[in-house]
Amino acid sequence: MTQKSRPLQRPKAPRPGTQHPESSGPSYRVSIADASAHQFQVELDLADPAATGQEFWLPVWIPGSYLVREFARHVLRLQAWCGGKTVDIEKIAKNRWRVAPCDGPLLLRYTVYAFDLSVRTAYLDSQRGFFNASSLLLAAAGREALPHTVTISAPDFAPHWTLATTLPAVQCDARGFGSRRAAHYDDLIDHPVEMGDLMQIPFNAGGAAHHMVIAHATALRDTVDAKRLARDLKRICAAQIALFEPSRKRAPFDQYLFMVAPTADGYGGLEHRDSTALMCSRRSLPHPRMQAADGDYRDFLGLCSHEYFHAWNVKRIKPHAFTPYDLERENPTTLLWLFEGFTAYYDDLMVLRAGLISPQQYLDGLARTLGAVQRTPGRSVQSVAEASFDAWTKYYRPDENTANATVSYYQLGAMVALAIDLRLRRESDVTLDDVMRLLWTRYGRADAPLRAEGVAEDALPGLLKEVSGLDWRAFFRRHVHGTELPPLKARLADFGVQGSVQEDAPLDALGLAVQEQAGGWLSVQRVRNGGWAERAGLAAGDLLLTLDGERARKSVLERHHALAAKGDIWRLSWLRQDLEQQSQTPWFVMPASRVQLRLADRPQRSQRQRQSAWLGTAP
């Protein structure tokens, strides 16, 4: 069955008096044109278009995801009427259109293809709808700072659908459909919209109403422990509010919304000022019969914690490069390691402080992150500051050589945050919490005198010295703008945490990543610099044939590795572009990078005290 709205018709001229009181501000109507074709329909009214020809534009990226994504490519069938008569539209740039000069109210109508099952753009089918306005609602040039209204229509084919968003309501029905208002265009695109069969999970924290909505409610209602989610999320949110506002313990918003789209195997989130859009696998949600939280659910709580922390760190405390956003081109900054890396450090730490994971489970997560960084050859090529600046062209455009050329500003940034926190705790009377509160007070709170300026690229060493009295210039030269890893082993030992390195999985040890094809053939996905696979001559895209005369299955590679000894020569054959190639290469392994962290058995008293203050363990 195809679900459609009414057939498209020639519109009538807007009636006098039907515009919003601020008539210069755009007014949108969003409806479903065809759910099976994944198309939203948008109508845009502008009471007084520019006399020389009104321009409209669409962002090319969305804040929080640092890649030019060209949302305009999904805009279809753009039409315009002025006073009820059609007017010409000219496309003047990849994301800009100009309507011919006209006298009187202007109406645009267009459709948008929406089938991106991510948190960044828009999605529509017969089961749910979702959109970020940055990929759906054209901005009227010159009117961006004026109030905007948007009316979202309920689909005729789904009377059970409800709508969830934090965009303030003007006149909405009990299901959430109707008219809503934004202060300006930047405000409009900071409120994603979820609609469908939604499970509602309310709770309160920091004086603010919080909700989680989960799509596909009927299918999940008996398999999701809503009470547990409300209880656990409340504790995480309260812990974060207490970090930034230890005295008032008040959230910086009146409401907050977690929007969850469960999928077969999805994972990710995108932050907004008072909401977040999340994707997770269905197995990540807690089952009513679940006793202790399993790894999937712990990961989900960490994701929720990460995006909630962003309500402060990057949505209100911003780099100078984001004040304001330029939505039509890249906005590079060297500080993503601060805004994403610090958030990645705090996400699981706040779950620990909320009492939802054990100190050892927290250390296990740190160990995985540290191991991932150590297995990345790109860490010796690119600093974490450079990784931040290059996010637009490298991090969000991964290829087979990414690990050899770049490093994650999430993972390495989290390790830098850890090193800073441990040094502060060891050598001063403050912690990284105090630094975050200083950033919040100076740049984020509504009464912050510098909030419009944002954090300067070189501000953090001075802020750290201001709060601690310590000199951070050498640290930043070596570990932020240089490629030397922070000295975490010694730092962790001061806190009663022992670290060890274990043997890598066989393919990791060989510097090789493969994917099994039909029939058990192995296709090379990535080759790490400095490993046996690179020495043997392999490259991404090769199809492995034999190893020492045996068909090169994964189990054969693993068995050969387990039995190998120094001096062994491995004979390998493979196909590249349908041509067979061969090599004979001495076997060797890359340095072990699997990290294990655990609490020391007999820590000294000073170590126990530091550990207790950091992890909340018994002193």
KAWO-V433680 format. One record per residue. N is the residue number from 0. PHI is phi in whole degrees, -180 to 180 (none if undefined). PSI is psi in radians with two decimals (none if undefined). D_CENTER is the distance of its C-alpha to the mean C-alpha in Angstrom with 1 decimal. Layout:
N_PHI_PSI_D_CENTER, N_PHI_PSI_D_CENTER
This chain:
0_none_2.40_34.8, 1_-101_2.20_33.2, 2_-97_2.12_31.8, 3_-135_2.74_32.6, 4_-85_-3.01_33.2, 5_-61_2.66_36.6, 6_-58_2.56_37.7, 7_-65_2.34_36.8, 8_-130_2.77_39.7, 9_-63_2.18_40.9, 10_-79_2.71_39.7, 11_-85_2.76_42.2, 12_-64_2.45_42.0, 13_-56_2.39_40.2, 14_-73_2.46_42.8, 15_-56_2.42_43.8, 16_87_-0.04_42.3, 17_-91_-0.16_39.3, 18_-75_2.79_36.9, 19_-63_2.62_34.9, 20_-50_-0.70_37.1, 21_-83_1.44_35.0, 22_-67_-0.33_36.0, 23_-77_-0.30_34.4, 24_-78_2.46_30.9, 25_-65_2.62_29.4, 26_-129_2.21_29.6, 27_-113_2.62_27.6, 28_-128_2.15_28.4, 29_-114_2.24_25.9, 30_-142_3.05_27.4, 31_-97_2.04_27.2, 32_-78_-0.80_29.3, 33_-162_1.84_29.1, 34_-67_-0.64_26.7, 35_-69_-0.51_28.0, 36_-92_0.01_27.4, 37_62_0.84_23.9, 38_-126_2.13_25.0, 39_-86_2.63_24.5, 40_-111_2.39_27.3, 41_-127_2.33_27.0, 42_-118_2.40_29.9, 43_-128_2.10_29.8, 44_-102_2.35_32.8, 45_-134_2.04_33.7, 46_-69_-0.65_37.0, 47_-134_1.37_38.0, 48_-64_2.77_36.6, 49_-59_2.37_37.3, 50_-65_-0.48_41.0, 51_-89_0.06_40.3, 52_116_2.05_37.7, 53_-83_2.29_34.4, 54_-99_2.59_31.2, 55_-131_2.60_27.9, 56_-147_2.81_24.6, 57_-127_2.44_21.1, 58_-57_2.67_17.9, 59_-101_-0.13_17.0, 60_-150_2.94_13.3, 61_-121_2.30_10.9, 62_-54_2.36_9.9, 63_103_-0.31_6.4, 64_-132_1.81_6.4, 65_-93_1.25_9.5, 66_-153_2.37_11.8, 67_-72_2.00_14.8, 68_-108_-0.10_14.6, 69_55_1.05_18.0, 70_-60_-0.46_17.6, 71_-64_-0.30_21.4, 72_-66_-0.27_22.3, 73_-99_0.04_22.0, 74_-81_2.23_24.4, 75_-126_2.62_27.8, 76_51_0.95_31.3, 77_-76_2.19_31.0, 78_-132_2.72_34.3, 79_-140_2.55_35.8, 80_-134_2.48_38.9, 81_-131_2.08_40.7, 82_61_0.49_43.4, 83_86_-0.05_43.2, 84_-110_2.48_43.9, 85_-68_2.54_41.5, 86_-130_2.70_40.5, 87_-76_2.61_39.2, 88_-126_2.32_35.6, 89_-119_2.28_35.0, 90_-84_2.10_31.7, 91_-110_-0.15_31.7, 92_-159_3.03_28.4, 93_-61_-0.44_25.6, 94_-130_0.33_23.9, 95_-132_2.51_27.0, 96_-133_2.62_30.1, 97_-124_2.24_33.3, 98_-91_2.42_35.6, 99_-58_2.61_39.3, 100_-54_2.42_41.0, 101_-152_2.78_42.2, 102_-113_1.89_43.9, 103_129_3.11_42.4, 104_-60_2.49_39.3, 105_-114_2.41_36.9, 106_-125_2.21_35.0, 107_-105_2.57_32.3, 108_-139_2.34_31.5, 109_-157_2.89_29.0, 110_-116_2.75_26.9, 111_-131_2.19_23.4, 112_-74_2.25_22.5, 113_-135_1.62_19.5, 114_-146_0.73_18.7, 115_-105_1.86_15.1, 116_-82_1.08_13.9, 117_-136_-3.13_10.1, 118_-93_0.04_8.2, 119_-99_-0.44_8.8, 120_-127_-1.97_12.6, 121_-148_2.63_15.4, 122_-146_2.47_17.1, 123_-153_2.27_20.7, 124_-150_-2.92_23.3, 125_-76_-0.11_26.1, 126_-102_-0.55_24.0, 127_-162_2.81_21.1, 128_-132_2.59_19.8, 129_-154_2.47_16.5, 130_-156_2.56_15.7, 131_-96_2.32_14.0, 132_-62_-0.40_17.1, 133_-64_-0.34_15.9, 134_-109_0.09_16.6, 135_-128_-0.67_19.6, 136_-109_1.97_21.7, 137_-64_2.45_23.6, 138_-87_2.45_24.2, 139_-89_2.00_27.9, 140_-58_2.31_28.6, 141_88_-0.18_30.3, 142_-116_0.18_29.4, 143_-61_-0.52_25.7, 144_-85_-0.10_26.8, 145_-86_2.82_28.8, 146_-62_2.50_28.0, 147_-120_2.51_26.5, 148_-122_2.61_27.2, 149_-140_2.28_25.8, 150_-111_2.16_27.7, 151_-111_2.13_26.1, 152_-90_2.47_28.7, 153_-75_2.46_28.8, 154_-73_2.44_29.5, 155_-65_-0.54_33.2, 156_-83_-0.09_32.5, 157_-137_1.31_30.3, 158_-66_-0.24_32.1, 159_-89_-0.13_30.1, 160_-68_2.52_26.7, 161_-123_2.92_25.2, 162_-124_2.43_22.6, 163_-129_2.24_20.0, 164_-165_2.79_18.5, 165_-98_0.10_18.9, 166_-64_2.17_20.6, 167_-57_2.36_24.1, 168_-81_2.48_26.7, 169_-103_-0.94_30.0, 170_-151_1.79_31.7, 171_-127_2.68_30.0, 172_-84_-3.12_31.6, 173_-64_-0.36_31.1, 174_-89_-0.11_28.4, 175_99_-0.13_26.3, 176_-80_2.58_27.3, 177_140_-2.69_29.0, 178_-96_2.44_28.6, 179_-137_2.86_25.9, 180_-133_2.44_25.8, 181_-123_2.58_23.5, 182_-68_-0.52_24.9, 183_-167_-3.14_23.9, 184_-67_-0.73_21.7, 185_-59_-0.62_18.7, 186_-68_-0.71_19.0, 187_-59_-0.75_19.3, 188_-82_0.00_16.0, 189_-100_0.27_14.2, 190_-132_1.49_15.3, 191_-63_2.79_14.0, 192_-125_2.27_16.8, 193_-120_2.35_17.3, 194_-141_2.57_20.8, 195_149_-2.71_22.7, 196_-85_1.66_24.3, 197_-108_2.29_22.2, 198_-82_2.27_22.8, 199_-105_2.21_22.9, 200_-130_1.71_22.3, 201_-93_2.65_23.3, 202_-163_2.94_23.6, 203_-121_2.53_24.3, 204_-156_2.39_23.0, 205_57_0.59_24.1, 206_74_0.17_26.2, 207_-119_2.49_23.5, 208_-76_2.22_23.3, 209_-117_2.56_20.2, 210_-139_2.56_19.5, 211_-117_2.30_17.5, 212_-117_2.42_18.3, 213_-123_2.18_18.1, 214_-69_2.80_19.0, 215_62_0.81_22.1, 216_-60_-0.75_23.8, 217_-61_-0.72_27.3, 218_-70_-0.41_26.3, 219_-109_-0.13_24.4, 220_-56_-0.66_26.6, 221_-91_-0.03_28.8, 222_-116_0.02_26.2, 223_-120_2.25_23.7, 224_-86_1.57_24.9, 225_-66_-0.64_23.9, 226_-64_-0.70_25.9, 227_-66_-0.73_24.2, 228_-59_-0.81_20.7, 229_-61_-0.77_22.1, 230_-65_-0.79_23.9, 231_-71_-0.74_21.1, 232_-65_-0.67_18.4, 233_-59_-0.71_21.2, 234_-68_-0.69_21.8, 235_-66_-0.81_18.3, 236_-64_-0.73_18.1, 237_-63_-0.66_21.6, 238_-65_-0.68_21.0, 239_-73_-0.70_18.3, 240_-61_-0.72_20.6, 241_-66_-0.54_23.4, 242_-63_-0.85_21.8, 243_-82_-0.51_21.4, 244_-131_1.23_24.5, 245_-64_-0.44_26.9, 246_-89_-0.92_29.9, 247_-79_-0.58_28.9, 248_51_0.78_26.1, 249_-115_2.36_25.0, 250_-71_2.66_21.5, 251_-84_0.31_20.8, 252_-146_2.84_20.6, 253_-87_-0.42_23.0, 254_-150_2.75_20.7, 255_-145_2.48_17.2, 256_-130_2.18_15.8, 257_-97_2.07_13.5, 258_-108_2.06_13.4, 259_-116_2.24_13.3, 260_-115_1.74_14.1, 261_-74_2.40_15.8, 262_-134_-3.11_16.4, 263_-65_-0.73_18.5, 264_-154_0.65_16.0, 265_-89_2.82_12.4, 266_-163_2.27_9.4, 267_157_2.93_5.7, 268_-158_2.78_4.3, 269_-139_2.27_4.3, 270_-86_2.62_6.8, 271_-140_3.01_10.4, 272_-64_-0.63_13.7, 273_-138_0.50_15.0, 274_-164_2.98_12.8, 275_-149_2.53_9.5, 276_-103_2.25_9.0, 277_-127_2.54_8.6, 278_-121_2.48_10.0, 279_-152_2.84_12.2, 280_-76_2.62_15.5, 281_-60_-0.54_18.5, 282_-71_-0.22_19.9, 283_-76_-0.34_17.1, 284_-81_2.49_18.7, 285_-71_2.35_21.7, 286_-89_2.54_25.1, 287_-56_-0.47_28.1, 288_-90_-0.02_30.0, 289_-68_2.29_27.4, 290_-93_-1.62_29.0, 291_-74_2.53_26.9, 292_-63_2.26_23.2, 293_-86_3.10_22.4, 294_-62_-0.67_19.8, 295_-65_-0.75_17.6, 296_-70_-0.65_17.8, 297_-62_-0.69_17.2, 298_-63_-0.68_13.9, 299_-65_-0.75_13.0, 300_-62_-0.67_14.3, 301_-64_-0.66_12.2, 302_-65_-0.81_8.9, 303_-60_-0.75_10.6, 304_-63_-0.74_11.8, 305_-60_-0.89_8.7, 306_-70_-0.58_7.4, 307_-68_-0.67_11.2, 308_-62_-0.53_11.8, 309_-65_-0.35_9.8, 310_-58_-0.47_12.5, 311_-97_-1.01_14.7, 312_-89_1.57_12.9, 313_121_-0.48_11.7, 314_-88_-0.54_12.6, 315_-117_-0.72_16.2, 316_-91_1.94_16.7, 317_-123_2.69_15.8, 318_-69_2.67_16.9, 319_-56_-0.58_20.1, 320_-63_-0.31_18.7, 321_-102_0.20_16.6, 322_-121_1.58_19.7, 323_-93_3.03_19.9, 324_-66_2.49_17.3, 325_-106_1.86_19.1, 326_-86_0.05_17.5, 327_-109_0.07_19.9, 328_-160_2.99_19.2, 329_-61_2.56_17.0, 330_-123_1.29_16.6, 331_-69_2.56_16.7, 332_-149_2.59_16.7, 333_-87_0.14_17.6, 334_-107_0.21_15.7, 335_-63_-0.47_12.1, 336_-62_-0.52_13.4, 337_-77_-0.81_14.4, 338_-82_-0.53_11.5, 339_-100_-0.74_8.8, 340_-66_-0.79_11.7, 341_-64_-0.68_13.5, 342_-64_-0.68_10.8, 343_-66_-0.56_10.5, 344_-68_-0.74_14.3, 345_-80_-0.35_14.6, 346_-59_-0.98_12.5, 347_-73_-0.51_15.2, 348_-62_-0.66_17.9, 349_-72_-0.55_17.6, 350_-66_-0.66_17.9, 351_-64_-0.83_20.9, 352_-63_-0.48_22.3, 353_-77_-0.07_22.1, 354_78_0.40_24.4, 355_-102_-0.20_22.3, 356_-135_2.84_22.3, 357_-89_2.81_25.1, 358_-55_-0.67_25.3, 359_-67_-0.68_25.8, 360_-64_-0.64_22.7, 361_-65_-0.77_20.7, 362_-64_-0.60_22.6, 363_-62_-0.70_22.0, 364_-67_-0.73_18.2, 365_-59_-0.74_19.0, 366_-63_-0.70_21.4, 367_-64_-0.72_19.0, 368_-66_-0.79_16.7, 369_-63_-0.72_19.9, 370_-63_-0.71_21.3, 371_-62_-0.70_18.4, 372_-65_-0.76_18.9, 373_-67_-0.45_22.6, 374_-85_0.06_22.4, 375_-103_1.80_20.8, 376_-59_-0.45_23.7, 377_-63_-0.27_21.6, 378_-66_-0.41_21.4, 379_-92_-0.02_25.0, 380_-106_-0.65_24.4, 381_-128_2.28_21.6, 382_-76_2.88_21.0, 383_-69_-0.50_17.7, 384_-69_-0.74_18.6, 385_-65_-0.68_19.3, 386_-60_-0.66_16.1, 387_-63_-0.86_14.3, 388_-64_-0.63_16.7, 389_-89_0.13_16.5, 390_-54_-0.67_12.8, 391_-65_-0.50_14.0, 392_-115_-0.26_16.6, 393_-122_-1.03_15.8, 394_-61_-0.75_12.4, 395_-88_0.09_11.1, 396_-128_1.10_14.7, 397_-70_2.60_15.5, 398_-142_-2.95_19.1, 399_-67_-0.28_21.7, 400_-106_0.09_22.3, 401_-56_-0.81_18.8, 402_-64_-0.43_19.5, 403_-85_-0.32_22.8, 404_-116_-0.32_21.7, 405_-135_2.98_18.4, 406_-135_2.64_16.6, 407_-79_2.14_13.1, 408_-73_-0.28_12.5, 409_-68_-1.02_10.2, 410_-71_-0.90_13.2, 411_-68_-0.61_16.0, 412_-61_-0.65_14.7, 413_-66_-0.65_14.8, 414_-70_-0.61_18.3, 415_-65_-0.75_19.4, 416_-60_-0.75_18.4, 417_-60_-0.81_20.4, 418_-62_-0.71_23.3, 419_-65_-0.79_23.4, 420_-62_-0.79_23.4, 421_-66_-0.67_26.1, 422_-66_-0.76_28.2, 423_-58_-0.79_28.1, 424_-67_-0.53_29.2, 425_-85_-0.61_31.9, 426_-115_0.04_33.3, 427_-146_-3.10_32.9, 428_-99_0.20_33.0, 429_-123_3.01_29.4, 430_-132_3.11_26.0, 431_-64_-0.45_22.5, 432_-57_-0.73_22.4, 433_-66_-0.61_25.0, 434_-66_-0.76_23.1, 435_-63_-0.67_20.1, 436_-67_-0.64_22.8, 437_-64_-0.78_24.5, 438_-60_-0.72_21.4, 439_-66_-0.79_21.0, 440_-67_-0.68_24.7, 441_-85_-0.58_25.1, 442_-121_-0.29_22.1, 443_-111_-0.69_20.3, 444_-67_2.73_23.0, 445_-59_-0.48_24.8, 446_-98_0.25_27.9, 447_-71_2.15_26.3, 448_-68_-0.39_28.7, 449_-107_0.21_26.4, 450_-60_-0.54_23.3, 451_-74_-0.30_23.9, 452_-87_-0.55_24.0, 453_76_2.98_20.7, 454_-80_2.16_20.6, 455_-68_2.70_22.7, 456_-58_-0.58_21.7, 457_-108_0.36_24.5, 458_-80_-0.51_24.4, 459_-66_-0.73_23.1, 460_-56_-0.71_26.2, 461_-68_-0.68_28.4, 462_-65_-0.70_26.4, 463_-64_-0.72_26.5, 464_-66_-0.69_30.3, 465_-59_-0.71_30.8, 466_-86_-0.43_29.6, 467_-116_-0.39_31.0, 468_82_0.00_33.8, 469_-92_2.67_32.6, 470_-91_2.15_32.5, 471_-111_0.13_29.1, 472_-63_-0.79_30.1, 473_-66_-0.69_30.9, 474_-59_-0.84_27.7, 475_-69_-0.63_25.6, 476_-63_-0.67_27.9, 477_-88_-0.70_27.6, 478_-109_-0.29_24.1, 479_-106_-0.88_21.9, 480_-96_-0.15_23.9, 481_-110_-3.13_25.6, 482_-110_0.26_24.6, 483_-81_2.28_26.4, 484_-69_2.54_24.4, 485_-61_2.62_24.8, 486_-80_1.29_27.9, 487_-80_-0.54_26.2, 488_-59_-0.87_29.0, 489_-67_-0.68_31.5, 490_-62_-0.78_29.3, 491_-66_-0.62_28.4, 492_-60_-0.61_32.1, 493_-64_-0.30_32.9, 494_-110_0.33_30.9, 495_70_0.55_32.7, 496_-118_2.15_30.0, 497_-98_2.41_31.4, 498_-119_2.55_29.6, 499_-144_2.79_30.8, 500_-115_2.28_29.8, 501_-112_2.82_30.5, 502_-62_2.39_31.3, 503_-73_2.85_28.5, 504_-59_2.61_28.4, 505_-52_-0.84_31.0, 506_-68_-0.64_28.9, 507_-61_-0.72_26.7, 508_-64_-0.51_29.9, 509_-87_-0.09_31.2, 510_73_0.65_28.1, 511_-134_2.37_27.6, 512_-124_2.27_25.0, 513_-129_2.85_26.6, 514_-130_2.30_26.1, 515_-79_2.23_29.0, 516_-98_3.08_30.5, 517_-57_2.37_33.1, 518_85_0.05_36.2, 519_88_0.02_34.5, 520_-68_2.57_34.2, 521_-107_2.18_31.6, 522_-103_2.29_29.5, 523_-74_2.20_28.2, 524_-98_-0.78_24.4, 525_-148_2.62_24.1, 526_-129_2.15_26.7, 527_-83_2.44_26.0, 528_-60_2.38_28.1, 529_88_0.00_31.1, 530_-98_3.02_31.3, 531_-60_-0.72_34.1, 532_-60_-0.70_32.5, 533_-67_-0.76_32.3, 534_-61_-0.62_35.9, 535_-72_-0.29_37.0, 536_102_0.15_35.9, 537_-74_2.71_33.1, 538_-146_2.78_30.4, 539_-56_2.38_27.4, 540_99_-0.26_29.0, 541_-68_2.61_32.2, 542_-112_1.99_33.7, 543_-70_2.42_35.3, 544_-110_-1.14_38.9, 545_-137_2.67_40.8, 546_-130_2.02_40.8, 547_50_0.73_44.3, 548_88_-0.21_45.7, 549_-96_2.64_43.5, 550_-61_2.31_40.9, 551_-82_1.22_37.6, 552_-80_2.91_35.8, 553_-63_-0.72_33.0, 554_-64_-0.57_35.5, 555_-69_-0.77_38.0, 556_-59_-0.77_35.7, 557_-67_-0.69_34.9, 558_-68_-0.75_38.6, 559_-60_-0.69_39.7, 560_-65_-0.74_37.3, 561_-64_-0.56_38.5, 562_-97_-0.07_42.1, 563_-71_2.65_41.8, 564_-136_2.76_43.7, 565_-55_2.34_43.9, 566_97_-0.21_45.9, 567_-65_2.47_45.0, 568_-110_2.16_44.6, 569_-99_2.27_42.2, 570_-101_2.07_43.3, 571_-124_2.50_40.5, 572_-131_2.61_40.6, 573_-156_2.89_38.0, 574_-106_2.35_37.7, 575_-133_2.07_36.1, 576_53_0.72_36.6, 577_69_0.18_39.3, 578_-109_2.28_41.2, 579_-78_2.42_41.9, 580_-130_2.74_41.3, 581_-141_2.71_42.4, 582_-152_2.74_42.1, 583_-127_1.96_43.7, 584_-132_2.29_41.5, 585_-58_2.38_42.1, 586_-74_2.39_39.6, 587_-158_2.89_37.5, 588_-122_2.68_34.2, 589_-75_2.76_31.4, 590_-56_2.43_31.2, 591_-60_2.47_29.8, 592_-133_-0.02_26.2, 593_-76_2.07_25.5, 594_-101_2.43_25.4, 595_-123_2.26_26.8, 596_-119_2.43_26.8, 597_-152_2.75_29.1, 598_-69_2.34_31.0, 599_-62_2.55_34.4, 600_-68_-0.74_37.4, 601_-131_1.24_39.5, 602_-70_2.66_37.6, 603_-69_2.84_39.7, 604_-58_-0.78_40.0, 605_-63_-0.65_38.0, 606_-66_-0.73_35.2, 607_-62_-0.72_35.2, 608_-65_-0.78_35.0, 609_-65_-0.73_32.0, 610_-62_-0.73_30.3, 611_-63_-0.75_31.0, 612_-67_-0.57_29.6, 613_-83_-0.90_26.4, 614_-103_-0.16_25.8, 615_78_0.38_28.1, 616_-80_2.95_30.6, 617_-67_2.27_34.3, 618_-71_none_36.0
